[in-house]
């Protein structure tokens, strides 16, 4: 499952700095998560770092982008193969 940022985002930048895949981008007025890059930190950490550092708890699972752990691992391998990490 990729993650998404809700309208409660205060654009504090905490999540973007923690994202190991660079999938969080500034947007106006809230940040967004690129579902094609988000691996929920699979391959890096035991839990999504953006969720753990968000001061307003505005990062949730994207109900329109459900992925298994295996799919997230495959996505990570693709990003590594492309050299975009």
QUIHUCOR-V409272 format. One record per residue. N is the residue number from 1. RES is the residue in three letters. OMEGA is omega as a letter, one per 30 degrees, with the letter a starting at -180 (999 if undefined). D_FIRST is the distance of its C-alpha to the first C-alpha in whole Angstrom. Layout:
BEGIN
n=N res=RES omega=OMEGA d_first=D_FIRST
n=N res=RES omega=OMEGA d_first=D_FIRST
END
This chain:
BEGIN
n=1 res=UNK omega=l d_first=0
n=2 res=UNK omega=a d_first=4
n=3 res=UNK omega=l d_first=6
n=4 res=UNK omega=a d_first=10
n=5 res=UNK omega=a d_first=13
n=6 res=UNK omega=a d_first=15
n=7 res=UNK omega=l d_first=19
n=8 res=UNK omega=a d_first=20
n=9 res=UNK omega=l d_first=20
n=10 res=UNK omega=l d_first=23
n=11 res=UNK omega=a d_first=22
n=12 res=UNK omega=l d_first=24
n=13 res=UNK omega=a d_first=22
n=14 res=UNK omega=a d_first=21
n=15 res=UNK omega=a d_first=17
n=16 res=UNK omega=a d_first=18
n=17 res=UNK omega=a d_first=20
n=18 res=UNK omega=a d_first=18
n=19 res=UNK omega=a d_first=15
n=20 res=UNK omega=a d_first=16
n=21 res=UNK omega=l d_first=15
n=22 res=UNK omega=a d_first=16
n=23 res=UNK omega=a d_first=13
n=24 res=UNK omega=a d_first=15
n=25 res=UNK omega=l d_first=18
n=26 res=UNK omega=l d_first=21
n=27 res=UNK omega=a d_first=21
n=28 res=UNK omega=g d_first=24
n=29 res=UNK omega=a d_first=24
n=30 res=UNK omega=l d_first=20
n=31 res=UNK omega=l d_first=18
n=32 res=UNK omega=l d_first=15
n=33 res=UNK omega=l d_first=12
n=34 res=UNK omega=a d_first=12
n=35 res=UNK omega=l d_first=9
n=36 res=UNK omega=a d_first=11
n=37 res=UNK omega=a d_first=11
n=38 res=UNK omega=l d_first=8
n=39 res=UNK omega=a d_first=8
n=40 res=UNK omega=l d_first=7
n=41 res=UNK omega=l d_first=11
n=42 res=UNK omega=a d_first=11
n=43 res=UNK omega=l d_first=14
n=44 res=UNK omega=a d_first=16
n=45 res=UNK omega=l d_first=15
n=46 res=UNK omega=l d_first=14
n=47 res=UNK omega=l d_first=12
n=48 res=UNK omega=a d_first=11
n=49 res=UNK omega=a d_first=14
n=50 res=UNK omega=l d_first=14
n=51 res=UNK omega=a d_first=13
n=52 res=UNK omega=a d_first=16
n=53 res=UNK omega=a d_first=19
n=54 res=UNK omega=a d_first=18
n=55 res=UNK omega=a d_first=22
n=56 res=UNK omega=l d_first=21
n=57 res=UNK omega=a d_first=17
n=58 res=UNK omega=a d_first=16
n=59 res=UNK omega=a d_first=12
n=60 res=UNK omega=l d_first=10
n=61 res=UNK omega=l d_first=6
n=62 res=UNK omega=a d_first=7
n=63 res=UNK omega=l d_first=8
n=64 res=UNK omega=a d_first=9
n=65 res=UNK omega=a d_first=6
n=66 res=UNK omega=l d_first=4
n=67 res=UNK omega=l d_first=4
n=68 res=UNK omega=l d_first=6
n=69 res=UNK omega=l d_first=8
n=70 res=UNK omega=l d_first=10
n=71 res=UNK omega=l d_first=9
n=72 res=UNK omega=l d_first=8
n=73 res=UNK omega=l d_first=11
n=74 res=UNK omega=l d_first=13
n=75 res=UNK omega=l d_first=11
n=76 res=UNK omega=l d_first=13
n=77 res=UNK omega=l d_first=16
n=78 res=UNK omega=l d_first=16
n=79 res=UNK omega=l d_first=16
n=80 res=UNK omega=a d_first=19
n=81 res=UNK omega=l d_first=21
n=82 res=UNK omega=a d_first=21
n=83 res=UNK omega=a d_first=22
n=84 res=UNK omega=l d_first=20
n=85 res=UNK omega=999 d_first=19
END
